[in-house]
Amino acid sequence: MSGDDPGLPDALGVLGALRDPVRRALYDYVSAQGHEVGRDEAARAAEVGRTLAAFHLDKLVEAGLLESGFRRLSGRAGPGGGRPAKVYRRSPVEHQVSLPPRDYRTLALVLAEAVDALGGEEAAEAAARRVGERAKASGLRAALTERGYEPYHDGEVIRLRNCPFHVIAEERPVLVCSLNLALCEGLLSALGDDHVTARLDPREGECCVTFSKNNGD
C-alpha cells in the first residue's frame, strides 16, 4: 500500500493505532482535557488498570497522537513535592488520510491569497456567514461538535478546544479568524439563537471564537 505517497502508510498507521477500544478511550479522554493528564487519571477515566493505561498511552505517543512529558502532579516544587510523573497531552500535529490522496490545504491557501490580493475580505466574510446559515443542527453545541470545534464550558462561556482550520490559520490568521467568526455568526442565525453572541477571544492552542450570553439575558 505504499503507492507514490511516502506519507500515506504512516497516516494509515495512525488510524490503526485508534482501533483498540481502550486506546481510543484514552485518546479521547486526554484530548478533551484542558490540562496534561497523568497515568492514574487516564486509567480511572478509561476504567482500566494503570499498567495497561500506561502501555496504551505510550503507544499513542509512538503513533504521534499524543505528546508526553514529566511534571509534579502535586503542584509543589522542591523537597516534599514528590517525583515528577509522566503526563500526556494531545499532539498538535495534524493527521489526515485520503484515498486517493487529496490536497485541499493547497487550494485553501491559494483561495486565501486571492482574497487578500483582491481585497475581498468583506465578500469572503459574507460567504462564510451564508455557509453557517445553511447549517442544520439540534442546538449550538451539536452544530459545533459536528464541525470539529470540540466545544466546552468555561464558566458562562463556551470555548472551542479545536480549530478545524488550524493549518490555514497558521498561515493567514487574520483572514481565517474573521471568516471563522462570520461562519459561527451564521450558525447562530441558522439556529435562531439571539441570546448568544460569537466573539473573537483567542486563547493559546484553541479556536479564536467563543460564545457568551448577551448582557441582560
Residue pairs with C-beta under 8 A, 6 or more apart in sequence:
1 8
1 9
1 12
2 8
2 9
5 101
8 97
8 101
11 95
11 96
11 97
12 97
13 63
14 63
14 64
14 65
14 95
14 97
15 95
15 97
17 23
17 59
17 60
17 62
17 63
17 65
18 24
18 27
18 65
20 56
22 46
22 48
22 52
22 53
22 56
23 56
23 59
23 60
25 45
25 46
26 42
26 45
26 46
26 53
26 56
26 57
26 60
27 60
27 65
27 66
27 90
29 37
29 42
29 45
29 46
30 37
30 42
30 57
30 60
30 66
30 88
30 89
30 90
31 90
31 150
31 161
32 150
32 152
32 161
34 152
34 161
35 89
36 69
36 71
36 87
36 88
36 89
37 87
37 88
37 89
38 73
38 85
38 86
38 87
38 88
39 50
39 53
39 54
39 57
39 85
39 86
39 88
40 50
42 53
42 57
42 88
43 49
43 50
43 52
43 53
43 54
46 53
54 86
57 66
57 68
57 88
58 68
60 66
60 88
61 67
61 68
61 88
64 91
64 93
64 95
65 90
65 91
65 95
66 88
66 89
66 90
66 91
67 88
67 89
67 90
67 91
67 92
68 86
68 87
68 88
69 86
69 87
69 89
70 84
70 85
70 86
70 87
71 84
71 85
71 87
72 81
72 82
72 83
72 84
72 85
73 82
73 85
73 87
74 81
74 82
75 81
76 82
92 205
94 166
94 167
105 167
105 168
108 168
109 168
109 171
109 172
112 168
112 171
112 172
112 175
112 176
113 172
114 120
115 121
115 123
115 124
115 175
116 172
116 175
121 175
121 178
124 175
124 179
125 178
125 179
125 182
126 182
128 179
128 180
128 182
128 183
128 186
129 182
129 183
129 185
129 186
129 189
130 186
131 183
131 186
132 182
132 183
132 184
132 185
132 186
132 187
132 188
132 189
132 190
133 186
133 187
133 189
133 190
134 186
134 190
135 143
135 186
135 187
135 190
135 191
136 190
137 143
137 146
137 187
137 190
137 191
139 191
140 151
140 158
140 187
140 188
140 191
140 193
140 196
140 211
141 151
141 158
143 187
143 190
143 191
144 150
144 151
144 158
144 160
144 187
145 151
147 164
148 162
148 164
149 160
149 161
149 162
149 163
149 164
149 207
150 160
150 161
150 162
151 158
151 159
151 160
151 161
151 211
152 158
152 159
152 160
152 161
153 159
154 210
156 212
156 213
157 201
157 210
157 211
157 212
158 196
158 210
158 211
158 212
159 203
159 206
159 207
159 210
160 206
160 207
160 209
160 210
161 206
161 207
162 206
162 207
163 169
163 180
163 206
163 207
163 208
164 207
165 176
165 179
165 180
168 176
169 176
169 177
169 180
169 208
177 200
177 202
177 208
177 209
180 207
180 208
180 209
181 198
181 199
181 200
181 208
181 209
184 198
184 209
184 211
185 198
187 198
188 194
188 196
188 197
188 198
188 211
194 214
195 213
195 214
195 217
196 211
196 212
196 213
196 214
197 211
197 212
197 213
197 214
198 209
198 210
198 211
199 209
199 210
199 211
199 212
200 208
200 209
200 210
201 208
201 209
201 210
202 208
